[in-house]
Amino acid sequence: MKHITTSSPLAMLGGKPACVTPTPDWPVFGREEEQALLEVLHSGKWWYGDRVRAFEEAYAAFHDARYGISCCNGSVALEVLMRSMGIGAGDEVLVPAYTFIASATSVLMVNARPVFVDVNEMDFNLNLEHAESLITEKTRALMVVHFAGLPIDLDAVRAFADKHKLRVIEDAAHAWGSQWKGVGVGTQFEGGTFSFQVSKNITAGEGGIIITNNKDTADLARSLTHCGRTLNGAWYEHRHIGGNYRLTEFQAAILLQQLARLEAQTRKREENAAHLNTRLAEIPGIHLQQTDARVTRRSYHLYMFRFVAEEFGHIDRDIFIRALEAEGVPASPGYLSPVYGNRCFQELRHVPGLRNCLHHAACAEAAVDYSRTHCPVAERLCSAQAVWLPHALLLGDQEQMRAVAAAIEKIYQHREALATATMT
Ligand SMILES: Cc1ncc(COP(=O)(O)O)c(C=O)c1O
């Protein structure tokens, strides 16, 4: 660790913070967004029109997909995609245990049953070996999440899906612009979904999109997001049980501008992450997310690493995060528990709707009990190891990245003093 520059005490112990530049604001917007919003306002055309279509086309093209169907958020996008693929009552869907709750609740919303799969320590993405051990005759699909924007090994997913004859859903809610072997994620299987909620790298406050190359999936997804209407049907003709999940023209206008900013922002995040990687790789107990060489672009929704207290020495993850924040670096431990650890899963005994399912007699017996689910890597990440830095930090300048790395090096250097000071 040749870079250590300060012998000043830790900020938590009365010293000066290593990082004094504030984290860049998020969301980023300018006159372009203002102008675009005003144009919509004055046009009087506020509803699901040309801008929504333009954004859908632009986003689909950006991800190398033929079709883009916008909707109100990334949670609904997952539900609509699964319904469009025919996933429903009686089906089991393999889902990573380490993800946002919506990856799994969306499966319940379509009356299917989520089966939790552990993640890999090296990249925090779904572990296919564990998935294999969970296959039953009801396993219908595999949902992968490109966690923090890092694509899962899609070649391995392809081999796995072919072997077990599974459909694949890509939850790409963190992966705007991420590419596997030069191709946008979300298109290698039947479809992918994205979120544009305010914490995301491209946002309109809320919003989502489904992308696919399959026309039937696209048509059904369009209908389901648009009250079950069909392309050539009459206005009050409803072919499917859908919902009103539409975007507004205001949202689309902002998203078009945000998309124009994304390329340069992604490049900057990648450059800054590369700088941090070089410095942090040298610190004992800091395990970076390993990126496969076939990942050709990565969104970096989070800069994430595993903190192994036994190797770092003296302090635990939560003290480390407090010390880091005192040094001026925003950090979080992320999820409190794997998805299944939430009360809504621990207390769940039947997949909602299954008891009333008219189509599958067998569904009546589809009881669930997640109290014995155990995914050790996901549990360790939540309780003791995960450290998340927000993507806005990666929009800082090189000086700020040097300061972030210096803050972590400083905590390592002073870990013994920190342990003594925080001992209860
Ligand atoms: C992995 C993942 N999937 C799905 C979603 C749901 O997206 P939204 O908040 O737009 O409903 C999120 C949101 O954070 C997410 O992180």
PDBQT file of the ligand as one rigid body, heavy atoms in Angstrom, charges set to zero:
ROOT
HETATM    1  C1  LIG A 501     -32.663  -5.678  -8.732  1.00  0.00    +0.000 C 
HETATM    2  C2  LIG A 501     -33.926  -4.863  -8.773  1.00  0.00    +0.000 A 
HETATM    3  N1  LIG A 501     -34.994  -5.347  -9.412  1.00  0.00    +0.000 NA
HETATM    4  C3  LIG A 501     -36.139  -4.658  -9.493  1.00  0.00    +0.000 A 
HETATM    5  C4  LIG A 501     -36.274  -3.411  -8.925  1.00  0.00    +0.000 A 
HETATM    6  C5  LIG A 501     -37.579  -2.703  -8.962  1.00  0.00    +0.000 C 
HETATM    7  O1  LIG A 501     -37.547  -1.483  -9.629  1.00  0.00    +0.000 OA
HETATM    8  P1  LIG A 501     -38.558  -0.310  -9.244  1.00  0.00    +0.000 P 
HETATM    9  O2  LIG A 501     -38.096   0.307  -7.968  1.00  0.00    +0.000 OA
HETATM   10  O3  LIG A 501     -38.474   0.624 -10.407  1.00  0.00    +0.000 OA
HETATM   11  O4  LIG A 501     -39.907  -0.910  -9.111  1.00  0.00    +0.000 OA
HETATM   12  C6  LIG A 501     -35.171  -2.847  -8.255  1.00  0.00    +0.000 A 
HETATM   13  C7  LIG A 501     -35.261  -1.526  -7.630  1.00  0.00    +0.000 C 
HETATM   14  O5  LIG A 501     -34.411  -1.081  -6.885  1.00  0.00    +0.000 OA
HETATM   15  C8  LIG A 501     -33.974  -3.609  -8.163  1.00  0.00    +0.000 A 
HETATM   16  O6  LIG A 501     -32.909  -3.129  -7.499  1.00  0.00    +0.000 OA
ENDROOT
TORSDOF 0
